[in-house]
Amino acid sequence: MVRLPYVLKIKEGKKEQALEAVRGMWNEAEGVLRAQGVGNFSIWNIGDFLFCYGEYPDEVLPTRAQHAACLCWDEGLSSLIEGFAGQGTLPLMYHDIGVVREDKSLIRHRVFATRLKDGCADEYKRRHDALVAARGDKISEGPESNFTIWNARGYIFGYCELVRSFDHEMTEEEKASTIAWETRQLEIMDWLTDDVDWMTGQKHDKMLRVCGM
């Protein structure tokens, strides 16, 4: 299975129209995607961005032409949406796949976005590579599952499935660790979503799930 996200950008002043149009074509698009063997496909919105995440069988690698046809970008949405970062162009910045739950009722989605400060992509990757190295070969049951982070031209998009059975109120130790990590991360990036508003006191929008399987 291959993970190949991509990012679209909504044209200025067209957000409500664009979201309505995407939702309107979703049933048809989902049928085409499933027929191609695509699984776990979803579209998320923050600001003027649409983050499109999909998982593809190795033998059914997608092409831009397939997506133009099945999602009607060229015909129905070209006046509302334009390409920003295409499939295969987003470097993978972090991964923690763990045990992926096929039954998505067992998980909660956490999808987030940040913007890297100029020249900070290498440092962001270095910090996350250190997390991967510290984990080693250990495969975790949770709470994070199917977790990947991608760089779309300096914008960071993360897709994560949080396993519900691990849900609990954050301990003081976990809170202190999170604050320490996120405070360091603020040196190299700014949040677009509301993930750490509880810590910073800032106000950001939540990531919106537009549609998905």
C-alpha positions as CSV (number, residue, x, y, z in Angstrom):
1,M,0.0,0.0,0.0
2,V,1.2,3.5,-0.9
3,R,0.3,6.7,0.8
4,L,0.2,9.6,-1.6
5,P,-1.4,12.8,-0.2
6,Y,-1.7,16.0,-2.2
7,V,-2.8,19.5,-1.5
8,L,-5.1,21.8,-3.4
9,K,-5.7,25.5,-2.8
10,I,-9.1,27.3,-2.9
11,K,-9.1,30.4,-5.0
12,E,-9.6,33.7,-3.2
13,G,-13.2,34.3,-2.0
14,K,-14.4,30.9,-3.3
15,K,-14.2,28.8,-0.1
16,E,-17.9,28.2,0.6
17,Q,-18.6,27.4,-3.1
18,A,-15.6,25.1,-3.3
19,L,-16.5,23.1,-0.2
20,E,-20.1,22.8,-1.4
21,A,-18.9,21.6,-4.9
22,V,-16.5,19.0,-3.4
23,R,-19.3,17.6,-1.2
24,G,-21.7,17.6,-4.1
25,M,-19.4,15.4,-6.3
26,W,-18.2,13.1,-3.5
27,N,-20.6,10.2,-4.0
28,E,-19.6,9.8,-7.6
29,A,-15.9,10.3,-6.8
30,E,-16.0,7.7,-4.0
31,G,-17.4,5.1,-6.4
32,V,-14.6,5.7,-8.9
33,L,-11.9,5.7,-6.2
34,R,-13.2,2.4,-4.7
35,A,-13.3,0.9,-8.2
36,Q,-9.6,1.7,-8.6
37,G,-8.8,0.0,-5.3
38,V,-8.2,3.2,-3.4
39,G,-8.9,3.0,0.3
40,N,-9.1,5.4,3.3
41,F,-9.4,8.5,1.2
42,S,-10.4,11.7,2.8
43,I,-10.4,15.5,2.1
44,W,-9.7,18.0,4.9
45,N,-9.9,21.8,4.9
46,I,-8.1,24.5,6.9
47,G,-8.0,28.1,5.6
48,D,-7.8,28.0,1.8
49,F,-6.2,24.5,1.7
50,L,-7.6,21.1,0.9
51,F,-5.4,18.3,2.2
52,C,-6.3,15.1,0.3
53,Y,-5.1,11.9,1.9
54,G,-5.4,8.5,0.2
55,E,-4.0,5.0,0.4
56,Y,-3.5,3.1,-2.8
57,P,-2.7,-0.6,-3.7
58,D,0.9,-1.0,-4.9
59,E,-0.4,-2.1,-8.3
60,V,-2.8,0.8,-8.7
61,L,-0.6,3.9,-8.5
62,P,-2.7,7.0,-9.1
63,T,-1.9,9.5,-11.8
64,R,-2.9,13.2,-12.1
65,A,-5.2,12.3,-15.0
66,Q,-7.1,9.7,-12.9
67,H,-7.7,12.3,-10.2
68,A,-8.7,14.9,-12.7
69,A,-11.3,12.5,-14.0
70,C,-12.6,10.9,-10.8
71,L,-12.7,14.1,-8.7
72,C,-13.8,16.3,-11.6
73,W,-11.1,18.9,-10.8
74,D,-10.7,20.1,-14.4
75,E,-14.4,20.1,-15.3
76,G,-16.3,21.1,-12.2
77,L,-13.8,22.8,-9.8
78,S,-11.2,24.5,-12.0
79,S,-12.9,27.9,-11.3
80,L,-12.8,27.3,-7.6
81,I,-9.7,25.2,-6.8
82,E,-6.1,25.0,-8.1
83,G,-3.2,22.6,-7.5
84,F,-0.7,23.4,-4.8
85,A,1.3,20.2,-4.1
86,G,0.8,17.2,-6.3
87,Q,1.0,13.5,-5.5
88,G,4.5,12.3,-5.1
89,T,5.9,15.8,-4.4
90,L,5.4,16.0,-0.6
91,P,8.4,14.8,1.3
92,L,7.6,12.5,4.2
93,M,8.8,14.2,7.4
94,Y,7.7,11.6,10.0
95,H,6.0,8.3,10.3
96,D,4.7,6.1,13.1
97,I,2.5,3.5,11.4
98,G,2.0,1.2,14.3
99,V,-1.0,-1.2,14.1
100,V,-3.5,0.2,11.6
101,R,-7.1,-0.4,12.4
102,E,-9.1,-1.3,9.3
103,D,-12.3,-0.6,11.3
104,K,-12.3,3.2,11.5
105,S,-14.9,3.2,14.2
106,L,-12.1,2.3,16.5
107,I,-10.1,5.5,15.9
108,R,-10.4,9.3,16.0
109,H,-8.7,11.3,13.3
110,R,-6.2,14.0,14.2
111,V,-5.3,15.9,11.1
112,F,-3.3,19.1,11.5
113,A,-1.4,21.8,9.7
114,T,1.5,24.2,10.4
115,R,3.7,26.5,8.4
116,L,7.5,26.1,8.7
117,K,9.5,29.2,9.3
118,D,12.0,30.0,6.5
119,G,14.9,27.6,6.3
120,C,13.6,25.3,9.0
121,A,12.5,22.2,7.0
122,D,15.8,20.4,7.7
123,E,15.6,21.1,11.4
124,Y,12.0,19.9,11.5
125,K,13.0,16.7,9.8
126,R,16.0,16.2,12.0
127,R,13.9,16.5,15.2
128,H,11.3,14.0,13.9
129,D,14.0,11.6,12.6
130,A,15.3,11.5,16.2
131,L,11.9,10.4,17.4
132,V,11.9,7.5,14.8
133,A,15.4,6.5,15.9
134,A,14.4,6.5,19.5
135,R,11.4,4.2,18.8
136,G,13.7,1.8,16.9
137,D,11.9,-1.3,15.6
138,K,9.1,-1.2,18.2
139,I,5.6,-1.4,16.7
140,S,3.2,0.4,19.0
141,E,-0.5,-0.6,19.5
142,G,-1.3,3.0,20.1
143,P,-2.5,5.6,21.0
144,E,-1.1,6.9,17.6
145,S,-1.6,4.8,14.6
146,N,-1.2,5.3,10.8
147,F,0.6,8.5,11.6
148,T,2.4,10.4,8.8
149,I,3.6,14.0,8.4
150,W,4.2,15.6,5.0
151,N,5.8,18.8,3.7
152,A,3.8,20.7,1.1
153,R,6.0,23.5,-0.1
154,G,6.8,24.6,3.5
155,Y,3.3,23.8,4.9
156,I,3.2,20.8,7.1
157,F,0.2,18.4,7.0
158,G,-0.2,15.6,9.5
159,Y,-2.6,12.6,9.3
160,C,-3.0,10.5,12.4
161,E,-5.5,7.8,13.6
162,L,-5.8,7.9,17.4
163,V,-7.0,4.6,18.9
164,R,-10.1,5.3,21.0
165,S,-9.3,2.5,23.5
166,F,-6.2,4.6,24.6
167,D,-8.3,7.7,25.3
168,H,-7.6,9.3,28.7
169,E,-7.2,12.6,30.3
170,M,-3.6,13.9,29.9
171,T,-1.5,13.3,33.0
172,E,0.7,16.1,34.4
173,E,3.8,14.3,33.1
174,E,2.3,14.0,29.6
175,K,1.2,17.6,29.7
176,A,4.7,18.8,30.8
177,S,6.3,16.7,28.0
178,T,3.9,18.1,25.4
179,I,4.4,21.7,26.5
180,A,8.2,21.2,26.3
181,W,8.1,19.7,22.8
182,E,5.6,22.2,21.4
183,T,7.4,25.1,22.9
184,R,10.6,24.0,21.0
185,Q,8.6,23.4,17.8
186,L,7.3,27.0,18.0
187,E,10.9,28.1,17.3
188,I,10.6,26.6,13.8
189,M,6.9,26.7,12.8
190,D,3.6,28.4,13.3
191,W,0.3,26.5,13.8
192,L,-2.6,26.8,11.3
193,T,-4.9,24.5,13.3
194,D,-6.0,24.7,16.9
195,D,-4.0,21.8,18.3
196,V,-2.0,23.8,20.9
197,D,-4.3,26.8,21.4
198,W,-4.9,25.3,24.9
199,M,-1.2,26.0,25.6
200,T,-0.5,29.2,23.7
201,G,-3.8,31.0,24.3
202,Q,-4.1,31.7,20.5
203,K,-7.2,31.1,18.4
204,H,-7.0,28.9,15.3
205,D,-9.7,27.0,13.4
206,K,-10.2,23.3,13.7
207,M,-9.3,21.1,10.8
208,L,-12.6,20.3,8.9
209,R,-13.3,16.9,7.4
210,V,-15.0,17.8,4.1
211,C,-15.7,14.2,3.0
212,G,-14.1,10.8,3.1
213,M,-14.5,7.0,3.1
